[in-house]
Amino acid sequence: MQDGNVVVIGGGYAGVRLAKRLDATARVTLVDRKEVFFHRIASLRAGVRPDWTATPFIPYDRLLRNGRVAVGEAAGIDTVERHVTLATGERLPYDVLVLATGADYPAPARFIGTTPDEAAKSFAEHQQRVAAAGHVLVVGGGPSGVELGAEIRLARPDARVTLTHSGPELLHSTGSARAGRKARAWLESHEVDVRLNTFMSPGKEFGTYRDANGTVLAADLSFWATGTTPNTLWLRQAGHGDWLNSTGHVKVDSMLRVAGRSDVFAVGDVNDVAELKVTPAAIAQAQVAAHNIDIYLSMSGKRGKRPRLYRAVRTPLIVPFGSADGVTIVPVPGGDTAVLGTRTTTVAKAKTLMTPFMRRQLGYTAPR
């Protein structure tokens, strides 16, 4: 039995999991500007290695049995009449609306265009630039910066690679100094020039970069892995700026509902839940939100279910150093962490970058 209309705006990790979870119990419409799911976890390698160019693209056509995927951009939300207006003018009525638009990542972890061919062209351009560069600069020593630095080094063992980080140690946002030391040791053993406590900005001359001390660094190519921006500008433009906090994230309550609304939820990178914005957390949020939406649509829990509160989770964080090495940071009781090495990291993520797992989520069993 399908109890109501659920419109999910955003077909990333959280949006896909939530839409799939509600497909049997609600009339689900998943809205995304892209024609395919973008497996962002595989994008850093795809931006460096030609044999991975097509890997991040997984069709949506097997995701929903009952619902549908609408390719387009949301342009407006009418909370009185309860419908979403797409840029094409199409109106989608909803009983529950879910915001799952994620965040904007720096290249190459970004889907350029709306079709796989357009995005593949962008990846090919990155690959060509990496192949031609004599010196590549990676700015940012968090998980993405470390992973990208390693991928570039392995793809270009003959090039000069520099990784700069504004903090005192790599991976400092994880709270694990040991993991940061392992990452630095791997990079330096592979002749990557790691510079800590170094804040970089573009220099005055093309191809130059300047640190806080005024030291100029020249590089043929640069990648900036210095953070993400929530995809919520469209909400502000649509007149819902009051849903956002000072950083542009959607404010949610403990049930993942937009503050002050019982029929609008926000999940994944787009909301203001205080936790690392990683895929396992997005999926966990989607599970809780789907449960609560199911109850909301079934007339206040007539099936005997109770709403669930979402509590920020401490999930393992896996940082690959290419396809056969890396570090895994595992939370342990008491707030500490354990650090696992090559074998665990390779099996869990580094070799396949979780591509078979995500293909199964989208209804595809065979690896690409």
C-alpha positions, 0 to 999 in steps of 0.5 A: 500500500502506498500512503502518499507522495514523497518528493526527494530532491537530490539523487546522491547517497542519502537521496538514493537510499531514502527513495529506495527505502520508501518505494514500496510504501509511498509514491516516490519521485526522485529529482536530480539534475543528472541523468545518472547517479554519481558515485563521488567516492570513485571520482578522484581516481576517475579524474586521474586514471583513464580506465576509471573514467566511466566508473562513477556513473550508474544509471537510475533506471533500476533504482525504483520499482514503483516510483520515478526519477525526474531529471531536472532542477528544483526551482521553487517550493510552495509549502501551502499548496505543497508542491515543488516546481521544476525549472521546466515548469512541471509541478510535483505535489508532495505530502512529504518533501525531502531535501537531499541536494548534498554539497558542492565538491572541488574538482575532480570530485564534481559532476560537470554537466547533466549527462555521463558524456559531459562528465566523462569529458571533464574527467578526460580533461583532468587526466590529460592535465595531470599527464602533462604536468611537471608539477602538481599542487594539492591544497588540503590535507584532509581525507580528500586531499590525501587521497587525491595526492596519492592517486596523482603520485601513483599515476605520475611517478615522474612528476613533482607533487606537492601537498600543502595543509593549513593545519599542524598534521594531516587528517587532523579533522579525524581526531587521529594523529596516528592516522595523520602520521601514517598518511604523511609517512606514505606520501613522503616515502613516495616523494610527495613534498608535504608542507604543514601549517601552510595556508595557500592562496593564488599568486599574482602570476598565472601558475603561481601560489603564495603561502602566508609567509609570502613564499611563492610556489610555481605549479603547472596544475593545482587541485583545491581539496579545502572543503565543500559548500552545501547546495542550498543557494537555490533554497535561498533564491526560492524564498526559504533562506530561513531554513538555513543556518549561517553556513548555508546548511539546512537546520533540522531537528532530532527527527531530521525534519526541517526546523518548524516543519513536520512534512519537510526533511533534510538528509546528508551533507545538506543538513546541519547535523554535527558529524563528519559528512561521509557516506555512511553517515548520509546513509544512516540519516536516510534510514532514520528519515525514511522510518519517520516519513513512513510513520508520518504518512501512515497516520501517526503510527497506526502500524505501531511504530514509533519515530526514531531520533537521529544521533550523530554517528561515529563511523569508520573513515577509510582513506585510500592511498591508491588501490592497494594501501591506505588507512582506516580510522575506527571509533572505539568506546570512550571517544578514542580511535583505532587505526587499521592499515593496508589489508583492511583498507584495501578490502574495504575501499581502496581496491574498488572504491565501494563501486560494487556496493553502490551498483547493488544499491542502484539495482546493478549486480555486475561490476562495471 
